[in-house]
């Protein structure tokens, strides 16, 4: 799916998840593991298109957080092994 994105979107995601992956790699110092990062960033990345109740919103946020966590933990495999070279 990532390879089907427009080039500009892919570049943006590579950089964003490159930064998040780099932060996660230093979680021993900054306490920001992939789970914590995902909880912070997920609500700002994807959301339901129409207002819903709190229960549905909570379920949706949890699903997005799991996706973001997966993308952070597997950034090298998903966006290319040279993701560290962005720095």
CORQUI-V768815 format. One record per pair of residues at least 24 apart in sequence whose C-alpha atoms are under 6 Angstrom apart, sorted by sequence separation. I is the first residue (numbers start at 1). J is the second residue. If there is no record, write none. Layout:
BEGIN
I | J
I | J
END
This chain:
BEGIN
39 | 65
38 | 65
38 | 68
38 | 69
35 | 69
34 | 69
21 | 72
17 | 72
14 | 79
18 | 83
END
